[in-house]
Amino acid sequence: MAEERLDTAYRVETPEAIDLEARLAGPVPRALAYAIDLALRILIWISCLIVLVWAGDPGIGLLLLIVFLLEWIYPVAFEYWADGQTPGKRLFGIAVVGEDLHPLTFGSAVLRNLLRAADFMPFGHAIGLVAMTSNRGFQRLGDLAAGTLVIHRPLPAGQVPETAAALPDAPPSPPPFPVTLDERLAIVALAQRHASLSKERQRELADLLRGPLHAEGDVALARLHGIAHWLLGER
Amino acid sequence: MKQLEFEARHAGSWAALEATVASFDARAAGGERLPEQYRALCHQLAVARQRGYSPDLLERLNALVLRLHRHVYRHRSRRESILLRFALLDFPRGVREQTRFVAAAAALFLLPAIGFGLGCHWNDDLIYGLMDADRVREMERMYDGASRAIGLRRESDTDAFMFAFYIRHNIGIAFQTFATGILVAVGPALALVYNGAVLGAVAGHLTAIGSGDTFWPFVIGHGAFELTAIVLCGAAGLRLGFAWLLPGTRSRRAALRRAGGSCLVIVYGATAMLVVAAFLEAFWSSKESLGSMPRIVAGAAAWVVVLGYFVLGGRSRVASRAEPTNGA
């Protein structure tokens, strides 16, 4: 399908023999998440600086250790212990997972973040960006070596609307022609999205079925809504 | 079965699972029936897809499966013996598995070191080709046997500071050396050659001007750990770069992932060695009061131990009995 070439959907077949689907996160949300993390790290560094600058040489030493931890350990620790999310990634609802959509192992968290030093070169993650745009999974070099992906976390339960509630009122009626799976999907989706699509666009789409429905515009649309009810199982 | 009937039949179990997942996210324990429920859910998703049920239902089920998948397949490692196992088996074996790259990295480091060492010993001007005059003067002052600058300036406060400095500086550079290896191995090669050349030049120059008595006791102790670790990180970087350059019969992606796993072992070990080195460099090597001879003897012993560890470590019978658990 052409959709698969353009889409950011990523599919993995699990041992339960189903295709699991996740949405890949592109360079923009990842860069923004990185910026948030960077700001947070600088903030932590400055607050430590203010406290420790009074403590003389041992204080500066401690500060150097903190810089080291912020530079190299901060992303690893969050990605491993906080479910693949640094604070920045959490803010943007994205997370690092393994290529099979399993949670990250410690080793892959370390490797992908060590290799950030290479992705960062020569400045501003330029190499990483080139790598990301040249493979299907938006993976930078570190992701490729560690076998990791960055995906959008699905919305928590409850934020996805219920099926029947989303349909406009219409008496269920059987379709006047045999319906294929794709057509079924299209008709139900059209009815479910009645609130978010403009009326004109909906009429236009309904007009595509002018022939078999023997109707146009609002009439055709109302008939399609009825057919959607029927297809979902109402009688 | 029509979609609404299907939804009505399973709505209860989906709501229950969604509640369970929500409680997982708050780190609660998982139920014993979870795998069974998870498989049932997977089946329902497959059925729903096959029958062309509406996209929002598929999305809801897919999201639920995705979240459960994360918990059902969570990777749990046995924590207890991992560190010991790593130190006794995995690290020395991991290094020996990469003998060719370790040898190449050692050559890239040692040949310039020896070359510049001898060169700077014989020719007083050669060192200025590598370092600018200010740095040379600074270094000569530091290791000047007469003023004993290191011993005088370094108090114990400063030792702690130096420890932190060596950790941040040396480990950061080692990580960088490794990571840039993925860019066709150029990074580690340059880093090894440069560091080797500078070390050799400094050693040769200081020995020639008569500061060898201060210099050698200082570097020999932590050098066993630090120089070895630098070579190992370089070797890991080379390995990574060559996985990319010459993937052999694998795809580049697969070769890179394989190399990544074996390199990690080396990087972990090298990092631990650099921590040891930083500790020695801060608290031991600079102790002029201990005298030269004890530090040289201890330093030589450290070299024997480190090299012996990599040659012999992880070879015993006990070791091979513990083997089958973990390959990567």
Interface residues (C-beta under 8 A of the other chain):
Chain A: T14 E16 A17 I18 D19 L20 E21 A22 G56 D57 P58 I60 G61 L62 L63 L64 L65 V67 F68 E71 W72 D83 V97 D100 L101 H102 P103 T105 F106 G107 V110 L111 L114 L115 R116 A117 A118 M121 I127 L141 L144 A145 A146 G147 P154 L155 P156 A157 G158 V160 P161 T163 A164 A166 L181 D182 R184 L185 V188 A189 Q192 L231 L232 G233 E234
Chain B: M1 K2 Q3 L4 E5 F6 E7 E18 V21 A22 Y38 R39 C42 H43 L45 A46 R49 R51 G52 S54 P55 D56 L57 E59 R60 N62 A63 L64 V65 L66 R67 H69 R70 Y73 R74 H75 S77 D157 T158 A160 F161 M162 F163 A164 F165 I167 R168 I171 G172 F175 Q176 F178 A179 T180 G181 I182 L183 G187 L240 R253 L256 R257 A259 G260 G261 C263 L264 V267 Y268 A328
